[in-house]
């Protein structure tokens, strides 16, 4: 038996939850070509709270949901190259990612993905050793299983 046979199988697109950020169901693209996770934010601003670097940002679960503001600690700043080859420094946060009944803590880069189809991208660093992606399938976990 191959190790991949024991991993939960995902479609290239799944409903993801980020319960610590209050997101119960975001359509996310599983992107094995991307190293890191990315999450769309409306805007972001770095602040210092009690001597701790944090990021204040606004996000929206979907276009019908209200915009909410959150402030969470910054875990890293990294240079990232987007699909168009443009390099930029992104702020990264840490949050619990839930896909179906499985969950793990991941690092997520905050960025403007407003012009893109998926508000969230799950990269290979989050997927490796935990999930197996079937690029020919979508929503293998079902439309409602990621609801918090």
Helices and strands as residue ranges (DSSP letters): G 3-6, E 8-11, E 13-18, G 19-21, E 23-31, E 37-40, E 43-49, E 52-59, E 68-73, E 76-81, E 87-99, E 102-111, E 120-123, H 124-127, E 131-134
